[in-house]
Amino acid sequence: MNPLPLPVRQPTRILILVLLVVGGLGLLMLEWHRERERALQASQASATTLARSFEDHLTKTLHLVELVFSTLESTPDSGTTQFEAAARFALRSAPYLRSLSLLDAQGQVKASTDPANVGAGFAFGSAYPAVEPERALLRIGEVRAGRDIASAAAAGRAGPESIGGPSVVPVLRRLPAPAGAPAGWILAAVNPEYFVQHHSQMLDPREGHVQWLRYDGMPLSSSGPEDPPRGKAHSGEVMRRLAQQEFGHFEQILSDDRAVLTAYRASSEYPALIVVHLYRASVLAAADAQTRALSIVVLPVLAALAVLGAFALRRQGQFERRERELLRQLRLSASVFDASGDAIVLALPRGGVINCNQAFLRLTGLPREQVVGHSHRHFVCGMQGREVYSRMLQHLLHADAWQGELVNRRADGSPYTVLATVNAVRDEQGRLHHYVGVIRDITERKRAEAAERESQLLLRQQATEQRLLRDLAIRDPLTGLYNRRYLDETLPRELARIKRDGTTLALVMVDIDHFKAINDNYGHPAGDEVIRELARVLSTGAREGDVVCRYGGEEFVIVMPGMGATAALARAERWRARIAGQTVRVDGEQIRCTLSAGVAVFPEQADGADGLLKRADSALYRAKREGRDRVCPFSPGDANAETSARRGLVA
């Protein structure tokens, strides 16, 4: 049958149809532009998150290197053999290190976990930071070609741009030494490939690369396969921005003409920083792919609108046009049904499956003849049991919709997890006709969530172990108080803060009177209990922020920031009175003891940590000399007392 002529209003309707199509294309282009902007914003946030994660990993690794150094500081005086044994033990749990070496003051290796390093030399001038060489700071050297110190020394200072094979980053710290004596060094050969492998696991090299730089801009490692260290300029604007802010993100073009989204973050404790570059082209390629996927849906819809508009322009043949439209809709629904990536199943209220798409067959691994006509309970609920199936049906009867996670098995027996959405379809009279189930496979997502939980648990365990190691290094095992090592680290820092704030700090040195007699008369276990009781008294009377340390033997030191001489003397007198007024019971014996204390104040009476300790020690000597069981402040005459005479009184 020939179609009737177009009606008079046909040009207007055609114009409306054209406007709809053009408007749809415009919206598609607008969505494409917005998708690219969203992708850039999300990638910039991702780069910032990666920079924070990589900086935290770098800082924790360098902190572990410092813990290894602290453990090895006591071994150089015992000989090179003991140092090498202790270093090899530490190296077992340090995959980020290639070797540990002991250097003399001239930079020559005296002992090492790698015998080839012994006798090799190291130039201290390449270490950063170079200021205050006498301080025990962690210093980072220049990256060198070679797998260890010996091979790096043989290759010489080749320059970062010529490094193409294995490389090593030296990290060192000065050993404590008596005044006037030459100080040695402990040097760790850090493996930069350890960081490259970690960065590559978290960031695909095709999407970006990560750089580890020294704070002066010296490159130490890079995860980019075509980006070996080539000097400061290869990180772009990072160093200029670092001078203004220790972390940030921005867009830039690198020296190789690659447009990148850059995020950087300086280490919170060490002279190093992490730089993350995400390739802008890779980010936009993913956004364009999503837009293309959207256009696959939108363009057919616009085409369908054009077809529907053409059919709507015809006045005659309404019945034929209605049949054609119904057929087209059925075909469109069938194509969406079969092309859907989610599994779809249709089932009758009695439980029989009416139809399912190819995605459902791929998910279950079953042929169509084993699905259609069979009960849907096994395919939908599977391993959940009859109780879950009953609750699902009860919910559908009241709400016409149900959603939840289910676990089932494929035809080959392998388990899988799905997010199932079931909706009830009713006819015009409200009677239940059938159910539509949309099932999405979330097995990989659940595995990733489980792996993430396991990773977080492992990180928490590692943090706990690090805290325990730190406590072992700075705590006294008998009393649980801080030890002398912690005092030596903390006191200079507290004095510097007090000096900046313009306030005062009091230091009290306490010694148990006639402690040797207690050990001789009651035994060493009784002496230990007396020390523990004094530690409890001192801790109870201290403020939050005060530092209570067992200085050695029966001596204790209490650091009280923000306290003057008068308040410190009153606090020490309360401690003295409490100890003098109580007894310590050990094995039925009641032991009485007294204490002597000396008080010194910073900055009125000393200008540094050593001077402040000496002033408190002199005041303590005067308390002993004047009869013990008393608290004495420091006075200028105390400094002239003989140390040997004091030792006689202390005993």
C-alpha positions as CSV (number, residue, x, y, z in Angstrom):
1,M,0.0,0.0,0.0
2,N,1.4,3.4,-1.1
3,P,1.8,5.9,1.7
4,L,-0.4,9.0,1.7
5,P,1.1,12.5,1.0
6,L,2.7,14.3,3.9
7,P,0.3,16.7,5.7
8,V,0.4,20.5,5.4
9,R,2.2,20.8,8.7
10,Q,5.0,18.5,7.7
11,P,7.7,21.2,7.4
12,T,7.1,22.3,11.1
13,R,7.2,18.7,12.3
14,I,10.4,18.1,10.3
15,L,11.9,21.2,11.9
16,I,11.0,19.9,15.3
17,L,12.5,16.5,14.6
18,V,15.8,18.2,13.3
19,L,16.0,20.3,16.4
20,L,15.6,17.2,18.6
21,V,18.4,15.4,16.8
22,V,20.7,18.5,16.8
23,G,19.9,19.1,20.5
24,G,20.7,15.4,21.3
25,L,24.0,15.7,19.5
26,G,24.8,19.0,21.4
27,L,24.0,17.3,24.7
28,L,26.3,14.4,23.7
29,M,29.2,16.9,23.0
30,L,28.5,18.7,26.2
31,E,28.6,15.4,28.1
32,W,31.9,14.5,26.3
33,H,33.4,17.8,27.5
34,R,32.2,17.3,31.1
35,E,33.5,13.7,31.1
36,R,36.9,14.9,30.2
37,E,36.9,17.5,33.0
38,R,35.6,15.0,35.5
39,A,38.4,12.5,34.4
40,L,41.1,15.2,34.9
41,Q,39.7,16.2,38.3
42,A,39.5,12.6,39.4
43,S,43.0,11.8,38.1
44,Q,44.4,14.9,39.9
45,A,42.9,13.6,43.1
46,S,44.2,10.1,42.4
47,A,47.7,11.6,41.8
48,T,47.5,13.4,45.2
49,T,46.4,10.2,47.0
50,L,49.2,8.2,45.3
51,A,51.8,10.9,46.3
52,R,50.6,10.8,49.9
53,S,50.7,6.9,49.9
54,F,54.2,6.8,48.3
55,E,55.6,9.5,50.6
56,D,54.3,7.6,53.6
57,H,55.9,4.4,52.3
58,L,59.2,6.2,51.7
59,T,59.2,7.9,55.2
60,K,58.4,4.6,56.9
61,T,61.2,2.8,55.0
62,L,63.8,5.5,55.9
63,H,62.5,5.4,59.5
64,L,63.2,1.6,59.5
65,V,66.7,2.4,58.2
66,E,67.2,4.7,61.2
67,L,66.0,2.0,63.6
68,V,68.6,-0.3,62.0
69,F,71.2,2.4,62.6
70,S,70.2,2.8,66.2
71,T,70.4,-0.9,66.7
72,L,73.9,-1.0,65.3
73,E,75.3,2.1,67.1
74,S,76.4,-0.1,70.1
75,T,78.4,-2.6,68.0
76,P,81.3,-0.6,66.5
77,D,83.1,-0.6,69.9
78,S,82.8,-4.4,70.0
79,G,84.8,-5.0,66.8
80,T,84.0,-5.4,63.1
81,T,83.1,-9.1,63.5
82,Q,80.3,-8.2,65.9
83,F,79.2,-5.4,63.7
84,E,79.0,-7.6,60.6
85,A,77.0,-10.3,62.5
86,A,74.5,-7.8,63.8
87,A,74.3,-6.1,60.4
88,R,73.6,-9.3,58.6
89,F,70.9,-10.2,61.1
90,A,69.2,-6.8,60.5
91,L,69.6,-7.2,56.7
92,R,67.5,-10.4,56.7
93,S,64.3,-8.4,57.2
94,A,65.2,-5.4,55.1
95,P,64.6,-6.1,51.4
96,Y,65.1,-2.4,50.7
97,L,68.8,-2.6,51.6
98,R,71.7,-4.2,49.7
99,S,74.3,-3.9,52.4
100,L,75.3,-2.2,55.7
101,S,78.8,-0.9,56.2
102,L,80.9,0.7,59.0
103,L,83.0,3.7,57.9
104,D,85.8,5.5,59.7
105,A,86.0,9.3,59.9
106,Q,87.8,9.5,56.5
107,G,85.0,7.6,54.7
108,Q,86.9,4.2,54.3
109,V,84.8,1.0,54.8
110,K,86.1,-0.9,57.9
111,A,83.4,-3.6,58.0
112,S,80.4,-4.5,55.8
113,T,77.8,-7.3,55.2
114,D,79.4,-7.4,51.6
115,P,83.1,-8.3,51.9
116,A,83.7,-6.6,48.6
117,N,82.9,-3.2,50.2
118,V,85.7,-3.4,52.8
119,G,88.4,-0.9,51.9
120,A,86.2,1.1,49.5
121,G,86.0,4.9,50.0
122,F,83.0,7.2,50.2
123,A,83.0,11.0,49.6
124,F,81.0,12.7,52.4
125,G,80.7,15.8,50.3
126,S,78.0,14.2,48.1
127,A,75.7,13.6,51.1
128,Y,72.7,15.8,51.8
129,P,72.1,17.8,54.0
130,A,75.7,18.9,54.4
131,V,75.1,21.3,57.3
132,E,76.1,20.5,60.9
133,P,78.1,17.3,60.1
134,E,78.6,16.6,63.8
135,R,74.9,16.0,64.3
136,A,73.5,12.4,64.0
137,L,71.1,13.2,61.1
138,L,70.1,10.9,58.3
139,R,71.9,11.9,55.2
140,I,71.2,10.8,51.6
141,G,74.0,10.5,49.0
142,E,73.9,10.8,45.2
143,V,72.6,7.8,43.2
144,R,75.5,5.8,41.8
145,A,75.9,3.2,39.1
146,G,76.5,-0.3,40.5
147,R,74.8,-2.7,42.8
148,D,76.7,-1.8,46.0
149,I,79.3,0.6,47.4
150,A,82.3,-1.3,46.0
151,S,81.0,-1.3,42.4
152,A,79.7,2.3,42.7
153,A,83.2,3.4,44.0
154,A,84.8,1.6,41.1
155,A,82.5,3.2,38.6
156,G,83.2,6.6,40.1
157,R,80.9,9.6,40.0
158,A,79.4,8.8,36.6
159,G,76.6,11.4,36.8
160,P,72.9,10.7,37.0
161,E,72.4,11.0,33.2
162,S,74.7,8.0,32.5
163,I,73.0,5.5,34.9
164,G,71.3,2.8,32.8
165,G,71.7,-0.4,34.8
166,P,71.6,-1.2,38.5
167,S,72.1,1.7,40.9
168,V,72.5,2.3,44.6
169,V,71.5,5.2,46.9
170,P,73.8,5.6,49.9
171,V,72.2,6.6,53.2
172,L,74.4,7.3,56.2
173,R,74.4,8.6,59.8
174,R,77.2,9.7,62.0
175,L,78.1,7.6,65.1
176,P,78.2,9.2,68.5
177,A,81.8,9.8,69.7
178,P,83.5,11.3,72.7
179,A,84.4,15.0,72.5
180,G,87.5,15.5,70.4
181,A,87.5,12.0,69.0
182,P,87.0,11.2,65.3
183,A,83.5,9.9,64.6
184,G,82.7,7.0,62.4
185,W,79.6,6.5,60.2
186,I,77.1,3.7,59.4
187,L,76.2,3.5,55.7
188,A,73.2,1.7,54.2
189,A,73.2,0.9,50.5
190,V,69.5,1.4,49.6
191,N,68.1,-0.5,46.6
192,P,66.1,2.0,44.5
193,E,64.6,-0.8,42.5
194,Y,62.6,-1.7,45.6
195,F,60.8,1.6,45.4
196,V,60.4,1.3,41.6
197,Q,58.8,-2.1,41.9
198,H,56.4,-0.8,44.7
199,H,55.5,2.3,42.5
200,S,54.9,0.2,39.4
201,Q,52.6,-2.2,41.3
202,M,50.3,0.7,42.3
203,L,50.7,2.8,39.1
204,D,50.7,1.3,35.6
205,P,53.8,2.6,33.8
206,R,51.5,3.2,30.8
207,E,49.5,5.6,32.8
208,G,52.2,7.5,34.6
209,H,55.5,7.3,36.6
210,V,56.8,8.1,40.1
211,Q,60.0,9.9,40.9
212,W,62.0,9.9,44.2
213,L,64.0,13.1,44.6
214,R,66.3,14.4,47.1
215,Y,65.2,17.8,48.7
216,D,67.8,19.6,46.6
217,G,66.3,18.2,43.4
218,M,68.8,15.3,42.9
219,P,66.8,12.4,41.3
220,L,67.2,9.0,43.1
221,S,64.8,6.7,41.2
222,S,61.9,6.7,38.7
223,S,59.3,4.0,37.8
224,G,59.1,5.3,34.2
225,P,60.7,2.7,31.8
226,E,61.9,5.6,29.6
227,D,62.7,7.9,32.4
228,P,66.1,7.2,34.0
229,P,67.4,10.0,36.3
230,R,68.5,12.8,34.0
231,G,68.8,15.8,36.2
232,K,66.7,18.4,38.0
233,A,64.8,19.7,35.0
234,H,63.0,16.5,34.3
235,S,60.6,16.9,37.2
236,G,59.4,20.2,35.7
237,E,58.1,22.9,38.0
238,V,58.2,20.7,41.1
239,M,61.3,22.2,42.8
240,R,60.2,25.8,42.2
241,R,56.8,25.0,43.8
242,L,58.5,23.0,46.6
243,A,60.2,26.2,47.8
244,Q,56.7,27.6,48.4
245,Q,54.8,24.6,49.7
246,E,55.8,21.1,50.8
247,F,53.0,19.4,48.9
248,G,50.7,20.3,46.0
249,H,49.4,19.3,42.5
250,F,49.3,21.1,39.1
251,E,49.4,20.4,35.4
252,Q,52.5,20.9,33.4
253,I,54.5,19.8,30.3
254,L,57.7,18.0,30.9
255,S,60.9,18.4,29.0
256,D,60.1,15.5,26.7
257,D,56.8,17.4,25.7
258,R,54.6,15.1,27.7
259,A,51.6,16.8,29.3
260,V,51.1,15.4,32.8
261,L,49.1,15.8,36.0
262,T,51.7,16.2,38.7
263,A,51.4,15.8,42.4
264,Y,54.3,16.0,44.8
265,R,54.8,15.6,48.6
266,A,57.9,16.1,50.7
267,S,58.7,13.6,53.4
268,S,57.6,14.7,56.9
269,E,60.9,13.6,58.5
270,Y,63.6,13.3,55.8
271,P,65.2,15.4,53.1
272,A,63.4,13.6,50.2
273,L,60.1,13.9,48.3
274,I,57.9,11.9,46.0
275,V,56.6,13.2,42.6
276,V,53.7,11.5,40.8
277,H,53.2,12.2,37.0
278,L,49.9,11.0,35.4
279,Y,49.9,11.2,31.6
280,R,47.2,13.5,30.5
281,A,46.7,11.6,27.2
282,S,46.1,8.4,29.0
283,V,43.5,10.0,31.3
284,L,41.6,11.6,28.4
285,A,41.8,8.4,26.4
286,A,39.8,6.6,29.1
287,A,37.3,9.5,29.2
288,D,36.9,9.4,25.5
289,A,36.3,5.7,25.6
290,Q,33.4,6.2,28.0
291,T,32.0,8.9,25.8
292,R,32.2,6.6,22.8
293,A,30.4,3.9,24.8
294,L,27.7,6.5,25.7
295,S,27.4,7.6,22.0
296,I,26.7,3.9,21.1
297,V,23.5,4.2,23.2
298,V,22.7,7.9,22.4
299,L,23.1,7.9,18.7
300,P,20.8,4.9,18.1
301,V,18.2,6.6,20.4
302,L,18.5,9.8,18.2
303,A,18.1,7.6,15.1
304,A,15.1,5.9,16.7
305,L,13.6,9.3,17.4
306,A,14.1,10.2,13.7
307,V,12.4,7.0,12.6
308,L,9.5,7.5,15.0
309,G,9.1,11.0,13.8
310,A,9.0,9.9,10.2
311,F,6.3,7.4,11.1
312,A,4.4,10.0,13.1
313,L,4.2,12.2,10.0
314,R,2.0,9.7,8.2
315,R,-1.8,10.0,8.7
316,Q,-2.8,7.0,6.8
317,G,-2.0,3.3,7.5
318,Q,-2.4,3.8,11.3
319,F,-3.0,0.1,11.8
320,E,0.0,-0.9,9.7
321,R,2.1,1.8,11.4
322,R,1.1,0.5,14.8
323,E,2.1,-3.1,13.9
324,R,5.4,-1.9,12.6
325,E,6.1,0.1,15.8
326,L,5.2,-2.9,18.0
327,L,7.5,-5.1,16.0
328,R,10.3,-2.5,16.2
329,Q,9.9,-2.2,20.0
330,L,10.0,-5.9,20.4
331,R,13.2,-6.2,18.4
332,L,14.7,-3.3,20.3
333,S,13.8,-4.9,23.6
334,A,15.2,-8.3,22.5
335,S,18.5,-6.6,21.4
336,V,18.8,-4.8,24.8
337,F,17.9,-8.1,26.6
338,D,20.6,-10.1,24.7
339,A,23.3,-7.3,24.6
340,S,23.1,-6.5,28.3
341,G,26.4,-7.2,30.2
342,D,24.3,-8.1,33.3
343,A,22.6,-11.5,33.5
344,I,18.8,-11.2,33.1
345,V,16.3,-14.0,33.9
346,L,12.5,-14.0,33.6
347,A,10.5,-16.4,35.8
348,L,6.9,-17.1,36.6
349,P,5.5,-16.8,40.2
350,R,5.4,-20.6,40.4
351,G,9.2,-20.7,39.9
352,G,9.6,-21.8,36.3
353,V,12.2,-19.8,34.1
354,I,10.6,-18.2,31.1
355,N,13.7,-16.8,29.4
356,C,17.3,-15.7,30.1
357,N,20.0,-13.8,28.1
358,Q,23.4,-14.9,27.0
359,A,25.1,-13.2,30.0
360,F,23.1,-15.4,32.4
361,L,24.3,-18.5,30.5
362,R,27.9,-17.3,30.6
363,L,27.6,-16.6,34.3
364,T,26.2,-20.0,35.3
365,G,28.0,-22.0,32.7
366,L,24.8,-23.9,31.9
367,P,23.2,-24.5,28.5
368,R,19.8,-22.9,27.8
369,E,17.9,-26.2,27.9
370,Q,19.0,-26.7,31.5
371,V,17.7,-23.3,32.5
372,V,14.4,-22.5,30.7
373,G,11.5,-24.4,32.2
374,H,13.3,-25.2,35.4
375,S,12.9,-23.7,38.9
376,H,14.7,-20.4,39.3
377,R,15.4,-21.0,43.0
378,H,18.6,-22.9,42.4
379,F,19.9,-20.3,39.9
380,V,19.0,-17.2,42.0
381,C,19.6,-18.4,45.6
382,G,21.8,-21.5,45.1
383,M,24.0,-21.8,48.2
384,Q,21.9,-19.5,50.4
385,G,19.4,-22.1,51.5
386,R,15.6,-22.2,51.7
387,E,15.4,-19.5,54.4
388,V,16.9,-16.8,52.1
389,Y,14.5,-17.8,49.3
390,S,11.5,-17.6,51.6
391,R,12.4,-14.2,52.9
392,M,13.0,-13.0,49.3
393,L,9.5,-14.1,48.2
394,Q,7.9,-12.5,51.3
395,H,9.6,-9.2,50.6
396,L,8.5,-9.3,46.9
397,L,4.9,-9.8,47.9
398,H,4.9,-6.6,50.0
399,A,7.4,-4.4,48.1
400,D,7.5,-5.8,44.6
401,A,11.3,-5.4,44.6
402,W,14.3,-7.1,46.4
403,Q,18.0,-6.6,46.2
404,G,20.9,-8.4,47.9
405,E,24.2,-10.2,47.5
406,L,24.1,-14.0,46.9
407,V,26.7,-16.7,46.5
408,N,26.2,-19.5,44.0
409,R,28.2,-22.1,42.1
410,R,28.8,-22.4,38.4
411,A,28.4,-25.6,36.4
412,D,32.1,-26.4,37.0
413,G,31.7,-26.0,40.8
414,S,33.5,-22.7,41.1
415,P,31.8,-20.2,43.5
416,Y,30.8,-16.7,42.5
417,T,29.2,-13.7,44.2
418,V,26.5,-11.6,42.6
419,L,24.4,-8.5,43.3
420,A,20.8,-9.6,42.5
421,T,17.9,-7.2,41.8
422,V,14.5,-8.9,41.5
423,N,11.3,-6.9,40.5
424,A,7.7,-8.1,40.3
425,V,5.8,-7.3,37.1
426,R,2.0,-6.9,37.4
427,D,-0.7,-6.5,34.7
428,E,-3.2,-3.7,34.4
429,Q,-5.4,-5.3,37.0
430,G,-2.5,-5.4,39.5
431,R,-2.1,-9.2,39.3
432,L,1.4,-10.6,39.5
433,H,2.5,-11.7,36.1
434,H,6.2,-12.6,36.3
435,Y,9.5,-11.7,38.0
436,V,12.5,-10.0,36.3
437,G,15.9,-10.7,37.9
438,V,19.0,-8.7,37.0
439,I,22.2,-10.3,38.3
440,R,25.6,-8.6,38.3
441,D,28.8,-10.6,38.9
442,I,30.7,-8.9,41.7
443,T,33.2,-11.8,42.5
444,E,36.3,-9.7,41.6
445,R,35.1,-6.7,43.6
446,K,34.5,-8.9,46.7
447,R,38.0,-10.4,46.2
448,A,39.5,-6.9,45.9
449,E,37.7,-5.8,49.1
450,A,39.0,-8.9,50.9
451,A,42.5,-8.2,49.7
452,E,42.2,-4.6,50.8
453,R,41.1,-5.6,54.3
454,E,44.0,-8.0,54.5
455,S,46.4,-5.3,53.4
456,Q,45.0,-2.9,56.0
457,L,45.4,-5.5,58.7
458,L,49.0,-6.2,57.6
459,L,49.7,-2.4,57.7
460,R,48.3,-2.2,61.2
461,Q,50.4,-5.1,62.3
462,Q,53.5,-3.5,60.9
463,A,52.7,-0.3,62.6
464,T,52.3,-2.1,65.9
465,E,55.6,-3.9,65.4
466,Q,57.3,-0.6,64.7
467,R,55.9,0.9,67.8
468,L,57.1,-2.1,69.9
469,L,60.6,-1.8,68.4
470,R,60.6,1.9,69.2
471,D,59.6,1.2,72.8
472,L,62.3,-1.4,73.2
473,A,64.8,1.2,72.0
474,I,63.7,4.0,74.3
475,R,62.2,2.3,77.4
476,D,63.9,1.0,80.6
477,P,62.9,-2.7,81.0
478,L,62.9,-2.6,84.8
479,T,60.6,0.5,85.3
480,G,59.0,1.1,82.0
481,L,60.2,4.7,82.1
482,Y,62.1,6.3,79.3
483,N,65.9,5.5,79.2
484,R,69.0,7.6,78.8
485,R,68.9,7.2,75.0
486,Y,65.5,8.8,74.8
487,L,66.6,11.6,77.1
488,D,69.6,12.3,74.9
489,E,67.3,12.6,71.9
490,T,64.5,14.6,73.6
491,L,66.3,17.1,75.8
492,P,68.0,19.1,73.0
493,R,64.7,19.2,71.1
494,E,62.8,20.4,74.2
495,L,65.5,23.1,74.9
496,A,65.3,24.4,71.4
497,R,61.5,24.7,71.7
498,I,61.7,26.4,75.0
499,K,64.2,28.8,73.5
500,R,61.9,29.6,70.6
501,D,58.9,30.1,73.0
502,G,60.8,32.3,75.4
503,T,59.8,30.2,78.5
504,T,61.8,28.1,81.1
505,L,62.4,24.4,81.7
506,A,63.3,22.8,85.0
507,L,65.4,19.6,85.3
508,V,65.4,17.5,88.5
509,M,68.1,14.8,89.0
510,V,67.1,12.3,91.7
511,D,69.4,9.6,93.5
512,I,68.4,7.0,96.1
513,D,70.4,7.5,99.3
514,H,72.6,4.5,100.4
515,F,71.3,2.3,97.6
516,K,74.4,0.1,97.8
517,A,73.5,-0.7,101.4
518,I,70.0,-1.7,100.4
519,N,71.4,-4.1,97.8
520,D,73.9,-5.5,100.3
521,N,71.4,-5.9,103.2
522,Y,68.3,-7.1,101.4
523,G,69.5,-8.3,98.0
524,H,69.3,-7.1,94.4
525,P,65.6,-8.1,94.0
526,A,64.8,-5.8,96.9
527,G,66.8,-3.0,95.3
528,D,64.9,-3.5,92.1
529,E,61.6,-3.2,93.9
530,V,62.8,0.1,95.6
531,I,63.7,1.5,92.1
532,R,60.3,0.5,90.7
533,E,58.5,2.1,93.7
534,L,60.5,5.4,93.1
535,A,59.6,5.2,89.4
536,R,55.9,4.9,90.3
537,V,56.1,7.8,92.7
538,L,57.8,10.0,90.1
539,S,55.4,9.1,87.3
540,T,52.3,9.7,89.5
541,G,53.6,13.2,90.5
542,A,54.6,14.2,87.0
543,R,52.4,16.3,84.7
544,E,51.3,15.4,81.2
545,G,54.2,16.6,79.0
546,D,56.9,16.0,81.6
547,V,59.5,13.4,80.7
548,V,60.5,11.0,83.5
549,C,63.7,8.9,82.7
550,R,65.8,6.4,84.5
551,Y,69.2,7.9,83.9
552,G,71.2,4.9,85.1
553,G,71.4,2.7,88.2
554,E,69.5,4.4,91.0
555,E,69.5,7.9,89.3
556,F,66.5,9.4,87.7
557,V,66.0,12.6,85.6
558,I,62.7,14.5,85.3
559,V,62.3,17.2,82.5
560,M,59.5,19.7,83.2
561,P,58.9,22.1,80.4
562,G,57.4,25.5,81.3
563,M,58.3,25.2,85.0
564,G,60.5,27.7,87.0
565,A,62.9,27.0,89.9
566,T,60.4,27.6,92.7
567,A,57.7,25.2,91.4
568,A,60.4,22.6,90.5
569,L,61.8,22.7,94.1
570,A,58.3,22.3,95.5
571,R,57.6,19.4,93.2
572,A,60.9,17.7,94.1
573,E,60.3,18.3,97.8
574,R,56.9,16.5,97.5
575,W,58.6,13.5,95.9
576,R,61.2,13.5,98.6
577,A,58.6,13.7,101.4
578,R,56.5,10.9,99.9
579,I,59.5,8.5,99.6
580,A,60.7,9.3,103.1
581,G,57.2,8.7,104.6
582,Q,56.6,5.2,103.1
583,T,58.1,1.8,103.2
584,V,58.7,-0.8,100.5
585,R,57.6,-4.4,101.4
586,V,59.8,-7.2,99.9
587,D,59.4,-10.8,101.1
588,G,58.0,-9.7,104.5
589,E,60.7,-7.0,105.0
590,Q,59.8,-3.4,105.3
591,I,62.5,-1.2,103.7
592,R,62.8,2.5,104.3
593,C,64.7,4.7,102.0
594,T,65.3,8.4,101.2
595,L,66.3,10.3,98.1
596,S,68.4,13.4,97.3
597,A,67.6,15.7,94.4
598,G,69.2,18.5,92.5
599,V,67.3,21.2,90.5
600,A,68.6,23.3,87.6
601,V,66.7,25.7,85.3
602,F,67.2,26.5,81.6
603,P,68.1,29.0,80.3
604,E,69.1,30.9,83.5
605,Q,71.7,28.4,84.7
606,A,72.8,26.6,81.5
607,D,72.8,27.2,77.7
608,G,72.5,23.5,76.5
609,A,71.6,20.0,77.4
610,D,75.1,18.9,78.7
611,G,75.4,22.1,80.8
612,L,71.9,21.7,82.3
613,L,72.6,18.1,83.3
614,K,75.9,19.1,84.9
615,R,74.2,21.9,86.9
616,A,71.6,19.5,88.2
617,D,74.3,16.9,89.0
618,S,76.3,19.6,90.9
619,A,73.1,20.5,92.9
620,L,72.5,16.8,93.7
621,Y,76.2,16.5,94.9
622,R,75.5,19.3,97.3
623,A,72.4,17.6,98.6
624,K,74.5,14.5,99.3
625,R,77.3,16.5,100.9
626,E,74.9,18.3,103.2
627,G,73.5,15.1,104.7
628,R,71.2,13.5,102.0
629,D,67.4,13.3,102.2
630,R,67.0,16.8,100.8
631,V,66.4,18.9,97.7
632,C,69.0,21.5,96.6
633,P,68.8,24.1,93.8
634,F,71.9,24.8,91.8
635,S,74.1,27.6,92.9
636,P,77.4,28.9,91.3
637,G,79.5,27.4,94.1
638,D,78.2,23.9,93.3
639,A,80.2,23.8,90.0
640,N,83.5,23.8,91.9
641,A,82.8,20.5,93.7
642,E,85.0,17.5,92.9
643,T,83.3,14.7,91.0
644,S,85.3,12.0,92.8
645,A,84.2,13.3,96.2
646,R,80.6,13.1,95.0
647,R,80.9,9.5,93.9
648,G,82.1,8.7,97.4
649,L,79.0,10.3,98.9
650,V,76.6,8.6,96.5
651,A,77.9,5.2,97.5
